[in-house]
């Protein structure tokens, strides 16, 4: 299981650097009050390996503009970009069309999209000179297949229909994840193998630190409910949308050293868990002030 | 007069194929190099739906490159504002301005290719009204960067001068025409009761005299090659034909482009820059960087001029 961190535009640089240093695989920035593609691209200079998810609402603006922004961000990031979409407020009925246009736009061939909301090219009255019957959105992303994922239950059938990655939102219960996984892996077993499955997860903070044993148990259950590939850590509930830098660094450290290793295999060989516990208590003895390893 | 260089367009053309993934990764490195040479700013441009991949979202590139530099400013000449959704674009501009620490100069124009508007579901003949709307949304945004308007059509003058924006003059003006255009802009601003904004200008440029670099005639030929492709494909001449379908008109119209380029030894180019300053130009973007010139020869040419012409602030000495 890979791990990611969802952050805000204002904190993106600090959090992306911290997450990469802590061994995380993914940092997630949202496209909203700030432009997500620009924030993602600005991380190119400060990170070198971590993947950058752009979380974008679609349906309220022309998808080609978003496709161009994401393709350029992917080029700036050397092919490290993922696009995670969810429907904008009141725009669920435009999600499928948005996805189809985005997927066409990330190809490298001319296409014609029939609409209904965004026919492309539109061949409008008044546009007359040297018009195209099919358009080519340029440039294509750096990646041959830029991952496009769909966030939340409202878009799940659109994701299923197109074999796109799914992201379970923070409010989706484990039983719902299990039910989706059972149904989809039964009905479309070949397709479901190509769909990455991710989870936005808001951890419980107890006395200022992550409740480790509970987190491991919770994530093991979630992992196995949907054969999850990626857990994206969202800001813990009750922290007003934000953690202080040192709290965040503690959280990243706890997840990378105490949670992540215990989630990778089906089981651990006898003695390994105890070895890790011993290492932690040894570390805490020598660094009683807390703080991070390394 | 501040001196910037451009235009980073990220094209892979028939004449100068390049790997776009590599070209994009090199922009932050290019920006550091431009900063080290002492120029004021690095400029990009926008087009879309074209065979060579011309960058359609230059501000996303600015966001990446600004993070690798400290002093250098970034500009667009031009960004096609009328092709963007106004509110979404205003957020992109403000985000980029913030990410760059206030180092963005936003030059905006209408765009002219029907195919670009049509691909986005827009009518080209309504681009003026859309431009006005987008400009108002942009200028009303908290954190809006300095805005420069391209073009000298009466509507552009009116739109910019009444809002106090800067202007980017057409590159094809002869020196004798520039002062007249500057006076027109200042007149419009005065009539509207606003402080006139700064005046910018893009000039095609090449400095010869380095060891082994191309001669002036060779550079003129490369510029000609570049512009014939662009104008031949895109310009509409006599109302109904593309440039390539009217070769005699194409070459006549492009003659001004070739004649107004600044090509010469450093002293020649510096003399021209002084002329521009005297005519009222505040910022000149020297276009050394074309598909057909990008690379070592352009770096040498830019370095020759920087050494002779620039002060510590990236302005003409």
Interface residues (C-beta under 8 A of the other chain):
Chain A: X9 X13 X33 X34 X35 X37 X38 X39 X41 X42 X43 X44 X45 X46 X61 X62 X64 X65 X68 X69 X72 X73 X75 X76 X77 X78 X79 X118 X119 X120 X121 X122 X123 X124 X125 X126 X127 X128 X129 X130 X131 X132 X135 X136 X137 X138 X139 X140 X142
Chain B: X10 X20 X21 X24 X25 X27 X28 X48 X49 X50 X51 X52 X53 X54 X55 X56 X57 X59 X60 X61 X63 X64 X66 X67 X68 X84 X85 X88 X91 X92 X94 X95 X96 X98 X99 X113 X114 X115 X117 X118 X119 X120 X121 X122 X123 X124 X125 X126 X234 X236 X240 X242
